[in-house]
Amino acid sequence: MKKGLEKVVANLSAKVLKSLARSTSASACYTGFYQPKEPKCLREK
């Protein structure tokens, strides 16, 4: 029982952390309200 519960908790936490990582990697802020300006050298012309 204990090993099964540990496995469920590990899988659930991995899914939550992956989701959090993907949502924050797409924006500079967790909520996405702050978006810094793109540097001129990185802009496409």
N, C-alpha and C positions, 0 to 999 in steps of 0.2 A: 504493500500500500504506500509506504513512504517513498519508494523509488518511483512509483507511478506518479505520485503527486509532484515530486521533484522534476520529473520529465515534463509534466504539463506546465509547471511554473516556468521552467527554462524555455520552453517553446513559446509560451505567451509573452514572456519578457523579450525574447529575441524579435518577435513580430512587432511588438510595440516600439522597441528601439530602432528597428529598421525603418518603420513608418516615420518616426520622428526624425531620423537622419535624412530620409528622402525629402521630407517637407522643409527642413531647414537648409538643406544644401541648395535648394532652388531660389532661396531668398537670403538677403543679408540679415534679416530679422525674422524671428519665429512667426510673427503675425504677418509679415510681408509688407508692412506699411512703409518701412524705410528702405529705399532703393538708392544706393549711391550712384553718382554719375559715372558713366563709362569713360576711362581715360582716352584722350585723343589718339594715342598710338594704337589702341585696340579697335577703334572704330573702322568699319568698312567704308571705303570711299566710292 
